[in-house]
Amino acid sequence: KFHNECPGQEACRLSNTGGSGSKSIPPVTMPDSLKVFDSDIVNGVPTPVQSPTPFPTSPGSSPVLNRGKDCWGHCGGAGLCSWCGTGNACCRRFWPSDPQMCKSVPAAQFRTQHHECVPGSNSNPTPVPRPTPRPNPRPTPEPTPRPVPRPTPRPRPRPRPRPVPRPKPSPVKNRRKDCWGACGEAGFCDWCGQGNACCRKGWPADPDLCQDVP
């Protein structure tokens, strides 16, 4: 069997001399990166560079250039790439080896199954606010026990001195005699009898017991 083989991704026509006639394979659509390779390398015909049609992106970012085209060869890998426009990136949907910025691109921005130009993340992800730590409550101080007031001791009443009983007067001796010389002074005097006194009527210098004598 003999067959012709076309380079690149051109459709091939197979001739089977052992069968009836020849069969042709329908043309296959090639990705843009292989078209450039086929034209420049295989056929030697440079592909005219077309001005990319900018696509609108989110406010504040530059338009995405070369939308839907394979950006791997132009950008030399995944990540930020000026071929895709300032601030945009070359990424592939759900590709694990792509940088973190590609993983944060929404899935709706991807249109193909290869690396393509997508809007770059023009803002850092909103940090999750940390919960404000609650201040530790101050321990409630235990109440200081109040001292129990002790009752003030009442002063004990002092016993009143018992009056010294006066001796019962005995019969007056030496009645109507001058007792001053015998007693030596006014007041109690045994010369007048036990419990009797030597006094003078109305004499202010005599003691009180003389003043009480009727």
C-alpha positions in Angstrom: 0.0 0.0 0.0 1.1 3.5 -0.8 -0.2 6.7 0.8 0.5 10.4 0.8 1.0 12.2 4.1 0.6 16.0 4.4 2.7 17.8 7.0 1.2 19.8 9.8 -2.5 19.5 10.4 -3.6 19.6 6.8 -6.2 17.1 5.8 -4.7 14.0 4.2 -6.0 12.1 1.2 -5.3 8.4 1.4 -5.1 6.3 -1.8 -5.7 2.6 -1.4 -4.5 0.9 -4.6 -5.8 -2.4 -3.4 -9.4 -1.2 -3.1 -12.0 0.4 -5.2 -11.1 4.0 -5.7 -9.8 6.4 -3.0 -11.2 7.7 0.2 -10.8 11.3 1.5 -10.8 12.5 5.1 -12.8 15.7 5.8 -10.7 18.7 6.7 -9.9 19.2 10.5 -10.0 22.6 12.1 -6.6 23.4 13.5 -5.9 25.7 16.6 -4.3 29.0 15.8 -0.9 28.0 17.3 -0.7 25.0 14.8 -1.8 27.2 11.9 1.1 29.6 12.6 3.5 26.6 12.9 2.2 25.0 9.6 2.4 28.3 7.7 5.8 29.5 9.0 7.7 26.3 9.5 6.2 23.7 7.1 5.2 25.8 4.1 7.6 28.7 4.8 4.8 31.3 4.2 4.7 33.9 7.0 1.3 34.4 8.4 0.2 38.1 8.3 -0.3 39.5 11.7 -3.8 40.7 12.2 -4.6 43.5 14.6 -6.3 41.8 17.6 -9.9 42.8 18.3 -10.1 44.1 21.9 -12.8 42.6 24.1 -14.4 44.5 26.9 -13.3 43.5 30.3 -14.1 44.6 33.8 -13.9 48.3 34.6 -10.4 49.5 35.4 -8.5 46.9 33.4 -7.2 47.0 29.8 -9.0 45.2 27.0 -8.1 41.5 26.5 -6.1 41.1 23.2 -6.0 37.9 21.1 -9.1 36.6 22.7 -9.6 32.8 22.1 -6.1 32.3 20.6 -3.5 29.9 22.0 -1.2 32.2 24.0 1.3 29.6 25.3 3.9 30.1 22.6 3.6 33.9 22.5 3.7 34.4 26.3 6.2 31.6 27.0 4.1 30.1 29.7 1.2 30.9 31.9 0.9 34.2 33.9 0.9 37.9 33.1 1.5 38.5 29.4 1.6 41.8 27.4 0.5 39.9 24.3 -2.8 39.5 26.0 -2.9 43.2 27.0 -1.6 45.1 29.9 -2.5 43.5 33.1 -4.0 40.4 31.5 -2.8 36.9 31.6 -2.3 33.7 29.7 -4.2 30.9 31.5 -6.0 27.6 31.0 -9.2 26.7 32.8 -8.6 24.3 35.8 -4.9 23.8 34.8 -3.2 22.8 38.1 0.3 24.1 37.2 -0.9 27.6 36.4 0.0 30.4 38.9 -2.5 31.5 41.6 -3.7 34.5 39.5 -5.0 32.1 36.9 -6.9 30.1 39.4 -8.7 33.2 40.6 -10.1 34.0 37.1 -13.8 33.1 36.9 -14.7 30.1 34.7 -17.0 32.2 32.6 -13.9 34.1 31.2 -12.6 30.9 29.5 -13.7 30.0 25.9 -11.4 27.2 24.8 -9.7 24.1 26.2 -6.1 25.5 25.8 -4.2 28.4 27.2 -5.8 31.7 26.2 -5.8 35.3 27.1 -8.1 36.2 30.0 -8.6 39.3 32.2 -6.0 39.5 34.9 -6.8 40.0 38.5 -6.5 43.8 38.8 -7.2 43.7 42.6 -6.1 41.6 45.4 -8.7 39.3 46.9 -10.6 40.9 49.7 -9.0 39.7 52.9 -11.3 38.0 55.3 -11.6 40.2 58.3 -10.3 38.6 61.4 -12.7 38.5 64.2 -12.0 41.1 66.8 -10.8 39.3 69.9 -13.1 39.8 72.8 -11.4 41.3 75.9 -11.1 38.9 78.7 -13.6 39.8 81.3 -12.0 41.1 84.5 -12.6 38.7 87.4 -15.2 40.0 89.7 -13.5 40.7 93.0 -14.9 38.9 95.9 -16.7 41.2 98.3 -14.7 42.1 101.3 -16.5 40.7 104.3 -17.6 43.5 106.6 -16.4 43.1 110.2 -19.2 42.1 112.5 -19.6 44.9 114.9 -19.0 43.8 118.5 -21.5 45.1 121.0 -20.1 47.8 123.1 -19.8 46.4 126.6 -22.0 48.3 128.9 -20.3 49.6 131.9 -21.1 47.8 135.0 -22.7 50.0 137.6 -20.4 50.5 140.5 -21.8 49.3 143.7 -22.7 52.2 145.9 -20.8 52.3 149.2 -22.9 51.1 152.0 -23.4 53.8 154.6 -21.5 53.1 157.7 -24.1 52.6 160.3 -23.7 55.0 163.1 -23.5 53.5 166.5 -26.5 53.8 168.4 -26.1 56.6 170.9 -25.8 55.7 174.4 -27.2 57.8 177.2 -25.6 61.3 177.3 -23.1 61.6 180.0 -21.9 64.8 181.6 -25.0 66.5 180.5 -24.8 70.4 180.6 -21.1 70.3 181.5 -18.4 72.1 179.4 -17.0 69.4 177.2 -14.5 71.4 175.2 -11.6 70.8 177.6 -12.4 67.1 178.2 -13.0 66.3 174.4 -10.4 68.7 173.0 -12.7 69.7 170.1 -16.2 69.5 168.8 -17.5 66.2 167.4 -17.8 62.7 168.6 -16.5 62.3 172.1 -16.6 59.3 174.4 -16.6 61.6 177.4 -20.2 62.5 176.4 -21.0 58.8 176.0 -20.6 56.3 173.0 -22.1 57.9 169.9 -22.6 61.3 171.5 -20.8 64.5 170.6 -19.5 67.7 172.1 -21.4 70.6 170.4 -22.3 74.2 170.9 -25.7 75.6 169.9 -25.5 77.8 166.8 -21.7 77.6 166.6 -20.8 77.8 162.9 -17.4 76.2 163.3 -18.8 72.9 164.6 -19.0 69.9 162.3 -22.2 69.0 160.4 -23.3 66.4 162.9 -23.5 69.3 165.5 -25.6 71.3 163.0 -28.1 68.5 162.8 -28.7 68.3 166.5 -32.1 69.8 167.2 
